[in-house]
Every structure is written in structure tokens, then in C-alpha cells.
């Protein structure tokens, strides 16, 4: 069983739709990260959060520590949002240097 | 400020050949990582380093070696390439966890190296 599970694996949406990607994890964490990987491969960090909610433009990330669950929402989706979204958690521990990654959610937004 | 720079972007190797994937960061990050990404799988940790002169194995270290002689550079060496090492490789870096921001340091990724071994 993976330490980080994402759903759905694939998602197709019409432009303008509200999108939700879910992430559940099974380890104790210090922080949860949402990453975006565009075609062409580069990975960028969207959010890092350890509690509550964060918002950048049309993107919103929430985390429920008790339920070990996080969601990434995209409001008014646009074709340029098409990418793979990866959930990652940084584990607690003496070194705190271990990240666990979900397998990613591939999002396609159709004009 | 270039961030994390990886070279090369693409490489084709024959079985048994050797190569070094280069990674450099200019953010003075102590922590550096090498991951591989295979289709349908999450990123897997190959090796990591918490500072110059200190390296340790990750989840999938077999067939790879690393060194960290400076804070900036963290090269990954493949000694005898095998088809199982066909993958996309990512280098990443972060600040170490510290103080009230313990463990809350974002990961910065390079653009990846697509390696094919035939």
C-alpha cells in the first residue's frame, strides 16, 4: 500500500468547471505539498501546508490533519491548467527528509 | 538565480555504459535529492544528501552512486547501465527543517533528465 493515495488518477473537465483532486496519506506528516507537472516534465511546487487552507489565484488547497486528507481545488478551470498534479507528504522523524509521493492525477481541461 | 539545474535533458545509453547526471543548485540548500519517475508510479527516492560530504541511500539505490563534495553540486552516477534504469530522473533541493518552520520547506525541482537504456 502506498503511503500517499490520490484520486482520481485521470480527470477530464470542460473549461470553466470546478475541479477537485483528493489526497489521502497514512504516515505522520510535518507538511503536505501539492506539485504541478506540465507536459515536458518540469515539476513546480504549488502549495505547502500543514493545517487549514491556502489560496493562490484560482487554486485552493485544504488539509484535514485528523482525517489525513487533503484536497486541491481549481475554480474556473482553463486549458492551461492541464497537467499532472502530485500530492507529496514530508514525514515526521529525526531527519524529516523523507518525502512520499502520490502517483499523480492527470488533468485535461477541454476548451 | 537559476534554481536547480540538471543536465543533460535527454540521453540514450547502451547496456553497460556509464554516465553521470549533473545537478547544481544556487539557493544554498543543504538537502538535495535524486528521484526517478516511472510511468504510473510516484517519484521514488534514489539517494539524498543533508549537506556536503554526507549522502545516504533512499528507496531504490541499486545501480547508482552519488557524491556531494560541495553544497551546490550533487551528481548521480550510473556505472553499468541496465534497461531497468530507463526512467526520468529528477534532482531536487530544499532547506533543512529548523525552528518553528520545522519540516516546512518546499522542494525545488530540476527540469528532469529522460534516460533510455537500450
Interface residues (C-beta under 8 A of the other chain):
Chain A: X2 X4 X30 X31 X33 X35 X41 X42 X43 X44 X45 X48 X50 X86 X88 X90 X92 X95 X96 X97 X98 X99 X100 X101 X102 X103 X104
Chain B: X31 X33 X35 X40 X41 X42 X43 X45 X48 X50 X88 X90 X92 X96 X97 X102 X103 X104 X105 X106 X107 X108 X109 X111 X112 X114
